Amino acid sequence: MARLFRKADDVPKRSLWQRIKDVALADVTAVARRGAKEGSLEAVEELLLDADFGVPTTLQLVESLDRAAQRGAIRTHDEFLHELSTGIRNALLSGNADRELHLAATKPTVILVIGVNGAGKTTFIGKLAARFRRAGKSVILAAGDTFRAGAIDQLRVWAERVGADFVGGKPGGDPAAVAYDAIDAGVTRGADIVIVDTAGRLHTSGNLMEELKKVARVIRKRLPDAPHETLLVLDGTIGQNAVAQAKTFAEAVPITGLVITKVDGTAKGGIVVAVHEAIDAPVKFIGTGEKVDDLEPFDAAAFVTEVLES
């Protein structure tokens, strides 16, 4: 599997695990004797918070490490790494952890893509469409972002690049109408997949969130069981603000999966765990770069290795 993280500017960085060892594990046996409240796990807690795991997840991980230390399961660096890795992996696999994209029994499958400005929605849509095209699926891209200058043209270029059909409206037009027309075209043409882009909206804007609800309602009106997937795209570099965004979007529309973009090698990958636990939605894709193939289906075990050891 390709590396999930990109090293920023190719500057060597100390991995999260290296820093945990440096700060917290000079004497591993002390962890077992003193536990989290008095010993080295306090430093681990600080490092996990700094890596954007968030308070709830960090507390769970530290408590789990403390219990393992108290029962004598941590005597070496390797045992500590194993316990920490297991805790992170279990957090990612808790609750709703189904990372598969679910296709409709009857064509077309409708995928609604949402998120704030700059998260990388349109680029993700292009990459996802390319994956479907490589699998032999016919795809329609719907330019539901009618507000951002150039958004319609940007998605049209992606459609041409990957061999997908395209449905767009006029700048400033009704996004819900674009979605409706695209699904109508998908039904008429027998398309396998319809992917609907949406305007990047600030999660604090009530009017825009109401508009998103309207888009979802209109999609259901045209195809009662749609959207079959609603994927929230989040920028992995924005830290705990991604949790706030995810919670607000989840209040507006049911989210079936998360896409985390711009995850790099700065040991901030904990946000992936934090967002999953915050809204109980599975992480389905990780964006790893700007190229059309820079999109990885999420693998919890591989992710844990990368977030700790990269």
C-alpha positions, 0 to 999 in steps of 0.5 A: 500500500502507498504511504498514507502521509506526505512528508511536508517539504521532505523535511525529516520529522520525528514520528509520534512514536519516537517522541513518545519514547523520548518524552515518556518512556525513558523508564518503561517499568516506571509506567507500570509502577506509577500509572498514568496519574503520576508517571510517564503517561501524562506526557503521552496524554499531552502528545496525543492531544497535540496530535489532534486525537481530541480529549475524549479519545485521548482519555480513553487511550490513556486509561487503556494504557494505564490499565495495561500497565497496572496489570503488568502488560507493559514492560518494554517499548514494544509492548507499549507500542502494541497497547497504544496501536491496539487502542487506536485501532479499536477506536477506529473500528468501534461503532459504525466502521463500515468503510465500504461504499454501498451501491444501490440495488437498482441504478443509479447509485447517488453519492452526495459530497459535502463539506466546507470551502477548501476541503477538497470536495471537487478534487475528491469527486474527480478522483472517486469518479476515476476509480469508478471509471477504472472499474468499468462504471458509467458516471455522471458528475453533477455541478451542484456548486453553483456559487463558487467562481469556476466550480462548474468549469472545474468539475467539467474538466474533471468529467472530461479527464476521467471520461464521465458525463456532466450535468451543470446549471448556470452560475448562481442557479439552484443546486437542488435543481442541478441534483434533480436533473443529474439523477433524472439523466442518470435514470434515463441513460442507465448510468451506474453512478451519479456524484453530486458536488455541493457548494462549500459552505461554512458549517456556521452558516444556518442559511447554507445548511438549510440549503443543503437539507433542501438538496438532500430532500430534492434528491429523495424526491427524485429517487426515494432511497437516495442519496445512497452515500453522503460523504463529508470531506474534511481537511485533515490539517485544520485540527479540532475544528474538523470535529465541530464541522462534522457535528454540524453537518451531521445535524443537517444530513445523515452522513454515511462516510468521511473523507479526510484530505491533506493528511500529511506527516506532521503527526496530526493524524489523530483527527481521523480518530477524533472525527470518527468517534465524534459522529460515529461515521466510518472513514472511507477514504484518505486523500494523499495528494493532488494526483488522480490516483492519490486516494486511498480506501481507508485501512485502520491497521495501515493508518495506525502504523502510519500515524505512529511511526511516520 
